[in-house]
Amino acid sequence: MTTESVEVGGVVNAEPSTTAATTAVNETVVLHDGGDGAMGERILDVRDFSVDYGWGENAVRAVDSVDLHLDRSKVLGIAGESGSGKSTLVYGITRLLRAPGVITGGEARFNLGPNDDGRGERVIDLVNANERELRAIRWSSISIVLQSALSALNPVIRVGTQFEQVLKSHRKDMGKVERRARATELLAMVGLSEDRLNRFPHELSGGQRQRIMIALALALDPQLVIMDEPTTALDVVTQREIISELFELRKRFGFAMIFITHDLSLLVELADEIVVMYAGVLMERASALELYEAPRHPYTLGLLNSFPPMHGERKVLSGIPGSPPDLKNLPGGCTFHPRCPYAMPRCSIETPPLVDIGGTGRSVACWLQVNDPDVAVPVELSRSYPRPVATDVVEETS
């Protein structure tokens, strides 16, 4: 692959002529109900998705062959340490990667909903979409709340003007009075008064700026909202308030959401399903409560043990020893094995595949979970879910 094959949004394609032909067609592809590729209730489908930083021999694989999907009105949590590939994955899917980041493989399809005639779906191929097609769905169908609101908001433009720009670009039928009313309505949704529209970003607190970013993300009633660690720089009280507001807004408007964080305790409350990433690959996927109550991967267990519980007796936090690996020099076999307290000789030689376990839709990439009779699975990685309910035995007395 050469630098000449890099296209808009950071896509590498070995056959540029094919990509050009793809992006020359209409914005959407009609897939009839029951036909091959129909997505149904699935709003996002990502398969074998890979992202590199750099080209040729100097390329670093930041996301490696990731598969994931998201249904309408559901919340998908993506967890992992810094550098695990969480943000790179979603920026790649939404084609917001900056150079030298490039998509090197896979597909990402977004379901815009049924056609006007009701006979099929409107699905856009995000990887091969051109700039015009991407602009048409950004904010209106897919929106994103970035990590740092202070960096994301324009520091020299008043908040009201930034709402005005978004609405004027995408809602051309709106007049100035209507745009102001909509901006006021959006601020009210996140608990802010109209006078904040006249402020500059630096005149607001961190929590207020983050609420404004959330309001901007919801301005055009998107189907999918991506939250990239929106509460990282906030104190725990403000963090709790914003999470509660997000929960209520999702119930009210029914949008799907991808929530990225290193804090698994947040996702347990907010997400329907959680995927755990490490060194660019998926380590585990499960429902939020299932993953919290009965983790199956040692890395997931380490993340859960890194945060103190709010209730119960105090205990020493073990955390995860060591540091994430250098992506230029990944260890052989399972990339987590140098830090894993349960590592076996096989772990340093063979890479475990992500496989379904238990027939419940959850999956894990760990040699401890392959039903090998010669491998003793630690108790903390084999807890049942749902846990059995303890019952008191009452003896009858005569």
Backbone torsions as a table, in degrees:
resi	resn	phi	psi	omega
1	MET	NA	141.6	-177.8
2	THR	-120.3	167.8	179.6
3	THR	-66.6	-21.8	179.4
4	GLU	-68.5	-20.2	-178.0
5	SER	-88.4	2.8	179.1
6	VAL	-80.6	125.2	-176.1
7	GLU	-112.5	-176.7	-178.0
8	VAL	-55.1	135.2	179.6
9	GLY	80.2	8.7	175.3
10	GLY	76.2	54.9	178.6
11	VAL	-115.5	130.5	173.8
12	VAL	-103.8	130.0	178.4
13	ASN	-136.9	129.7	-177.2
14	ALA	-68.5	-19.0	-179.8
15	GLU	-125.3	84.6	-177.5
16	PRO	-56.9	-33.0	-178.5
17	SER	-64.2	-34.7	177.8
18	THR	-65.7	-42.1	179.1
19	THR	-63.3	-41.7	179.9
20	ALA	-61.1	-40.2	179.7
21	ALA	-66.8	-37.0	-178.9
22	THR	-65.7	-44.0	-175.8
23	THR	-77.7	-5.9	179.2
24	ALA	-84.4	-13.1	-179.1
25	VAL	-80.6	-178.2	-179.6
26	ASN	-61.3	165.3	-176.5
27	GLU	-59.7	-34.8	-175.3
28	THR	-125.1	160.4	176.6
29	VAL	-113.9	128.8	-179.2
30	VAL	-86.2	122.9	176.4
31	LEU	-117.3	115.1	-175.6
32	HIS	-71.3	150.0	-179.9
33	ASP	-53.7	131.3	178.2
34	GLY	82.9	-7.5	179.9
35	GLY	-79.4	168.6	178.1
36	ASP	-62.0	130.4	177.1
37	GLY	90.0	-1.6	178.5
38	ALA	-63.4	138.5	-173.6
39	MET	-101.0	-20.7	178.3
40	GLY	61.5	-125.3	-179.3
41	GLU	-79.8	-5.3	180.0
42	ARG	-76.9	125.3	-178.6
43	ILE	-94.7	-27.6	-179.1
44	LEU	-138.9	131.5	179.3
45	ASP	-133.3	115.1	-177.1
46	VAL	-117.8	128.8	-176.9
47	ARG	-134.8	131.8	173.4
48	ASP	50.4	42.5	-171.2
49	PHE	-86.8	128.8	-178.6
50	SER	-132.8	144.1	178.4
51	VAL	-134.9	133.8	175.3
52	ASP	-115.1	156.0	166.6
53	TYR	-112.0	116.8	-176.8
54	GLY	97.3	179.7	-175.5
55	TRP	-133.0	158.5	173.5
56	GLY	62.9	-139.8	-176.2
57	GLU	-68.9	-21.6	-178.7
58	ASN	-90.4	1.6	-177.8
59	ALA	-67.7	142.5	176.5
60	VAL	-117.5	123.5	-178.9
61	ARG	-80.4	110.1	-177.5
62	ALA	-95.6	-28.3	175.1
63	VAL	-134.0	126.7	-169.9
64	ASP	-122.6	103.1	170.6
65	SER	52.0	55.2	-177.4
66	VAL	-88.9	134.8	172.4
67	ASP	-115.9	131.5	172.2
68	LEU	-159.2	163.0	177.5
69	HIS	-148.5	162.6	-178.7
70	LEU	-144.7	131.8	178.0
71	ASP	-92.5	161.8	-179.8
72	ARG	-60.2	140.7	175.9
73	SER	65.9	11.0	178.8
74	LYS	-102.5	163.1	177.6
75	VAL	-117.4	123.5	176.0
76	LEU	-106.9	122.5	176.6
77	GLY	-96.3	138.5	174.6
78	ILE	-119.2	118.5	-174.7
79	ALA	-120.4	156.0	177.9
80	GLY	158.5	164.6	178.3
81	GLU	-69.2	168.9	174.3
82	SER	-60.6	134.6	-179.6
83	GLY	88.6	6.8	-178.6
84	SER	-83.0	-10.8	177.3
85	GLY	104.4	9.1	-176.6
86	LYS	-61.7	-56.6	-177.4
87	SER	-68.5	-38.8	178.5
88	THR	-58.8	-39.1	179.8
89	LEU	-60.7	-50.7	-176.4
90	VAL	-73.3	-32.4	176.0
91	TYR	-67.6	-33.5	175.2
92	GLY	-68.0	-45.1	-179.8
93	ILE	-59.6	-41.1	-177.5
94	THR	-89.5	3.0	178.8
95	ARG	61.0	40.8	177.4
96	LEU	-109.4	12.3	179.2
97	LEU	-64.4	139.0	173.2
98	ARG	-100.9	151.2	177.5
99	ALA	-58.3	141.3	10.1
100	PRO	-94.2	25.1	178.1
101	GLY	-74.6	132.9	-178.9
102	VAL	-140.5	142.2	173.7
103	ILE	-80.8	122.2	-175.1
104	THR	-109.4	-3.5	178.8
105	GLY	-178.2	163.1	174.9
106	GLY	94.6	-176.9	179.9
107	GLU	-139.8	155.4	177.1
108	ALA	-141.7	115.0	-177.8
109	ARG	-113.6	136.8	-179.5
110	PHE	-118.7	128.3	-176.9
111	ASN	-93.6	110.6	-179.2
112	LEU	-79.5	-8.9	179.8
113	GLY	114.0	-177.1	-176.8
114	PRO	-70.0	152.6	173.9
115	ASN	-67.3	163.1	-179.6
116	ASP	-59.8	-32.1	-179.6
117	ASP	-85.0	-2.5	177.0
118	GLY	74.6	8.5	-174.0
119	ARG	-97.9	0.7	-179.2
120	GLY	-173.5	-168.5	-177.7
121	GLU	-113.3	158.1	172.2
122	ARG	-107.5	108.3	-175.8
123	VAL	-119.5	131.5	179.4
124	ILE	-111.6	135.0	176.1
125	ASP	-84.2	101.9	-173.9
126	LEU	-65.9	-32.1	-177.2
127	VAL	-68.2	-39.1	-176.1
128	ASN	-101.2	3.2	179.8
129	ALA	-67.9	147.2	177.1
130	ASN	-89.6	178.3	-173.9
131	GLU	-63.4	-36.5	179.3
132	ARG	-64.3	-43.8	179.5
133	GLU	-66.0	-40.2	179.2
134	LEU	-65.8	-41.2	179.9
135	ARG	-62.7	-32.7	-177.9
136	ALA	-67.9	-28.5	-176.6
137	ILE	-103.0	-18.5	179.4
138	ARG	-67.5	137.4	-176.5
139	TRP	73.1	-46.3	-176.7
140	SER	-76.5	-35.9	179.4
141	SER	-116.6	-36.7	177.9
142	ILE	-128.0	125.1	176.5
143	SER	-127.8	163.3	-175.1
144	ILE	-140.2	139.4	173.3
145	VAL	-108.0	116.3	-173.7
146	LEU	-81.7	167.2	-175.7
147	GLN	-60.8	-48.0	-175.1
148	SER	-109.8	107.7	179.8
149	ALA	-65.9	-33.4	-179.3
150	LEU	-64.4	-34.7	178.7
151	SER	-80.4	-33.2	-176.1
152	ALA	-75.5	-34.5	178.8
153	LEU	-81.4	143.1	178.9
154	ASN	-70.9	118.6	-173.4
155	PRO	-70.7	-16.7	-175.7
156	VAL	-107.8	9.9	179.4
157	ILE	-124.0	135.3	179.4
158	ARG	-62.7	153.4	-177.1
159	VAL	-57.5	-43.0	-179.0
160	GLY	-60.0	-37.7	178.9
161	THR	-66.4	-33.6	179.5
162	GLN	-69.8	-36.4	171.4
163	PHE	-64.9	-42.3	179.6
164	GLU	-57.5	-43.6	-178.0
165	GLN	-64.0	-43.9	-179.7
166	VAL	-63.3	-49.2	-177.0
167	LEU	-68.0	-37.0	-179.5
168	LYS	-67.8	-35.2	-178.9
169	SER	-73.2	-37.0	-171.9
170	HIS	-109.3	-16.1	178.3
171	ARG	-124.9	73.1	-173.2
172	LYS	-67.0	-17.2	179.2
173	ASP	-82.4	-6.5	-179.9
174	MET	-83.4	135.6	173.6
175	GLY	-85.8	175.0	-176.8
176	LYS	-63.2	-41.8	179.7
177	VAL	-64.2	-40.9	179.3
178	GLU	-65.5	-39.6	179.7
179	ARG	-64.7	-39.6	178.2
180	ARG	-65.3	-40.8	179.1
181	ALA	-65.2	-38.9	178.8
182	ARG	-66.2	-41.5	178.2
183	ALA	-62.0	-41.4	177.8
184	THR	-63.6	-41.8	178.9
185	GLU	-62.6	-41.5	-179.5
186	LEU	-65.3	-41.1	178.0
187	LEU	-64.1	-39.1	179.5
188	ALA	-62.6	-33.9	178.9
189	MET	-60.4	-32.4	-177.3
190	VAL	-105.2	16.4	173.0
191	GLY	80.3	26.0	178.9
192	LEU	-117.4	150.0	-179.3
193	SER	-87.9	164.4	-175.3
194	GLU	-62.3	-29.3	-176.0
195	ASP	-63.7	-17.1	177.7
196	ARG	-67.2	-18.9	178.8
197	LEU	-65.9	-23.8	-178.5
198	ASN	-90.8	1.4	-177.8
199	ARG	-93.9	157.3	168.6
200	PHE	-88.9	154.1	-177.5
201	PRO	-54.0	-37.9	-176.8
202	HIS	-70.2	-12.6	178.7
203	GLU	-86.3	-0.5	-176.8
204	LEU	-111.7	157.4	176.5
205	SER	-75.9	168.0	180.0
206	GLY	-60.7	-40.7	178.7
207	GLY	-66.0	-38.0	178.5
208	GLN	-67.4	-40.2	177.6
209	ARG	-62.9	-40.9	-179.3
210	GLN	-67.6	-36.0	176.1
211	ARG	-64.3	-37.8	178.5
212	ILE	-65.7	-39.3	176.5
213	MET	-62.2	-40.2	178.0
214	ILE	-65.5	-42.0	178.2
215	ALA	-62.5	-42.0	177.0
216	LEU	-62.0	-39.6	-179.8
217	ALA	-64.3	-29.2	-178.3
218	LEU	-94.8	2.2	-172.1
219	ALA	-58.8	-34.0	-174.4
220	LEU	-109.2	18.9	178.9
221	ASP	54.0	59.6	-177.8
222	PRO	-70.5	158.7	176.3
223	GLN	-84.7	-27.3	-178.9
224	LEU	-133.5	128.1	177.0
225	VAL	-117.7	127.2	179.2
226	ILE	-105.0	124.2	179.2
227	MET	-108.8	108.3	-178.8
228	ASP	-96.9	91.2	-179.4
229	GLU	46.6	57.2	-173.4
230	PRO	-71.2	-13.9	-176.1
231	THR	-115.2	10.1	-173.0
232	THR	-59.9	-43.1	-173.9
233	ALA	-91.8	11.0	-175.1
234	LEU	-105.2	154.8	176.1
235	ASP	-70.2	163.7	-171.4
236	VAL	-65.6	-31.5	179.6
237	VAL	-68.1	-48.6	178.3
238	THR	-64.3	-37.9	177.5
239	GLN	-58.5	-45.7	179.4
240	ARG	-63.1	-41.1	179.6
241	GLU	-62.7	-43.5	-177.7
242	ILE	-68.5	-40.1	177.6
243	ILE	-62.1	-41.4	178.3
244	SER	-63.4	-40.9	178.7
245	GLU	-65.1	-41.2	178.2
246	LEU	-61.6	-41.9	179.8
247	PHE	-60.9	-44.5	-179.9
248	GLU	-68.5	-39.1	179.5
249	LEU	-65.2	-39.5	178.9
250	ARG	-65.9	-40.2	176.9
251	LYS	-63.7	-36.1	-176.0
252	ARG	-75.0	-41.5	-172.6
253	PHE	-106.9	-16.5	173.6
254	GLY	74.1	19.6	178.6
255	PHE	-76.2	153.2	172.6
256	ALA	-80.9	157.6	-176.0
257	MET	-145.7	140.9	168.2
258	ILE	-111.4	121.6	-176.8
259	PHE	-116.5	118.5	-177.7
260	ILE	-103.6	130.6	179.1
261	THR	-163.4	163.1	170.7
262	HIS	-97.6	-2.1	-175.5
263	ASP	-101.8	98.8	-178.1
264	LEU	-64.5	-28.7	-178.5
265	SER	-63.1	-32.1	176.0
266	LEU	-67.0	-42.8	-175.2
267	LEU	-68.3	-32.2	-179.5
268	VAL	-59.1	-36.0	-179.8
269	GLU	-79.7	-31.3	-168.8
270	LEU	-102.8	-36.0	-168.7
271	ALA	-90.8	152.3	170.2
272	ASP	-85.3	-37.3	-178.7
273	GLU	-140.2	150.4	-177.5
274	ILE	-130.3	136.5	168.7
275	VAL	-114.5	140.2	-179.4
276	VAL	-110.6	126.1	-177.9
277	MET	-112.5	146.5	175.5
278	TYR	-149.3	126.2	178.5
279	ALA	52.9	37.2	173.4
280	GLY	87.3	0.8	-179.7
281	VAL	-124.0	159.1	176.2
282	LEU	-81.6	129.1	178.4
283	MET	-99.0	-35.5	-177.9
284	GLU	-156.4	147.8	174.9
285	ARG	-140.5	131.4	-179.0
286	ALA	-164.0	168.0	171.7
287	SER	-63.1	155.7	-173.3
288	ALA	-59.1	-49.2	-178.2
289	LEU	-68.8	-36.8	178.7
290	GLU	-62.6	-43.7	179.8
291	LEU	-67.6	-37.2	-179.2
292	TYR	-71.4	-43.3	-176.5
293	GLU	-80.9	-31.5	-173.8
294	ALA	-143.2	69.3	178.6
295	PRO	-63.4	150.2	-179.2
296	ARG	-116.1	-16.4	179.9
297	HIS	-107.5	138.6	178.9
298	PRO	-57.1	-32.1	178.7
299	TYR	-67.7	-42.8	176.2
300	THR	-60.5	-44.5	178.5
301	LEU	-60.3	-41.0	178.1
302	GLY	-63.4	-40.2	177.6
303	LEU	-64.2	-42.1	179.6
304	LEU	-65.0	-34.6	-179.5
305	ASN	-80.7	-2.0	-179.0
306	SER	-88.0	-8.5	-177.4
307	PHE	-119.7	132.4	-178.3
308	PRO	-70.3	141.7	175.8
309	PRO	-72.3	152.3	-179.9
310	MET	-78.0	-22.8	-176.3
311	HIS	-132.3	168.3	177.3
312	GLY	91.7	-177.2	-177.8
313	GLU	-73.8	153.7	179.2
314	ARG	-75.4	144.8	177.0
315	LYS	-148.9	158.0	-179.5
316	VAL	-72.4	129.5	178.6
317	LEU	-81.7	128.0	-178.6
318	SER	-86.5	-37.0	-179.0
319	GLY	65.4	-158.4	179.6
320	ILE	-120.5	120.0	-179.6
321	PRO	-68.4	155.9	176.3
322	GLY	77.7	-166.4	-177.6
323	SER	-131.2	158.6	175.4
324	PRO	-57.2	150.9	-175.0
325	PRO	-73.5	158.9	172.2
326	ASP	-73.8	119.7	-177.0
327	LEU	-63.8	-19.5	176.2
328	LYS	-78.7	-18.6	-175.3
329	ASN	-141.4	65.9	-177.6
330	LEU	-71.5	144.1	176.4
331	PRO	-68.8	156.2	178.5
332	GLY	-71.2	162.6	-179.7
333	GLY	67.1	-140.5	176.3
334	CYS	-69.8	126.1	-175.9
335	THR	-67.2	-15.7	-179.8
336	PHE	-91.2	-8.6	-170.3
337	HIS	-60.7	-32.0	178.3
338	PRO	-63.9	-21.6	-178.5
339	ARG	-107.0	-1.7	-172.0
340	CYS	-88.4	125.3	178.7
341	PRO	-73.1	-10.6	-178.6
342	TYR	-110.8	14.6	-174.6
343	ALA	-62.2	140.3	177.3
344	MET	-114.8	165.8	178.5
345	PRO	-53.2	-36.9	-179.2
346	ARG	-62.0	-31.0	-175.2
347	CYS	-64.1	-28.6	-179.0
348	SER	-87.0	-3.9	-175.9
349	ILE	-113.3	-46.4	-174.9
350	GLU	-111.4	140.6	177.1
351	THR	-88.0	120.7	-179.1
352	PRO	-71.6	135.4	176.4
353	PRO	-78.3	159.0	174.1
354	LEU	-82.1	111.0	-175.0
355	VAL	-124.6	150.7	175.4
356	ASP	-70.6	141.7	177.6
357	ILE	-130.4	142.5	174.5
358	GLY	74.8	-3.2	179.5
359	GLY	66.1	21.1	-177.7
360	THR	-108.1	2.7	-178.6
361	GLY	95.2	-7.6	177.3
362	ARG	-86.0	153.1	-177.6
363	SER	-141.2	155.9	-177.8
364	VAL	-152.8	148.4	177.3
365	ALA	-112.8	85.3	-177.6
366	CYS	-157.0	134.6	-179.8
367	TRP	-69.6	-14.7	176.7
368	LEU	-70.6	-18.6	-171.2
369	GLN	-111.1	28.7	-176.5
370	VAL	-102.7	14.9	178.9
371	ASN	59.0	39.6	175.5
372	ASP	-85.8	119.0	-177.9
373	PRO	-63.2	-18.5	-179.4
374	ASP	-88.5	-3.1	-178.7
375	VAL	-108.4	123.1	177.4
376	ALA	-89.8	115.6	-179.3
377	VAL	-81.0	126.6	178.2
378	PRO	-56.3	148.7	-177.6
379	VAL	-57.8	-41.3	-176.9
380	GLU	-68.2	-12.9	178.1
381	LEU	-111.8	15.5	-179.5
382	SER	-136.5	16.8	179.0
383	ARG	-62.8	144.5	179.8
384	SER	-80.9	153.3	175.9
385	TYR	-143.2	132.0	-3.4
386	PRO	-69.0	149.7	-178.8
387	ARG	-66.1	143.9	178.9
388	PRO	-62.8	140.7	-179.2
389	VAL	-83.4	125.7	179.3
390	ALA	-72.9	134.6	179.3
391	THR	-121.6	138.8	177.7
392	ASP	-84.8	132.8	178.5
393	VAL	-90.7	119.0	-179.1
394	VAL	-104.8	119.1	179.9
395	GLU	-84.0	133.8	177.9
396	GLU	-79.6	136.9	178.2
397	THR	-111.9	138.6	-179.0
398	SER	-101.7	NA	NA
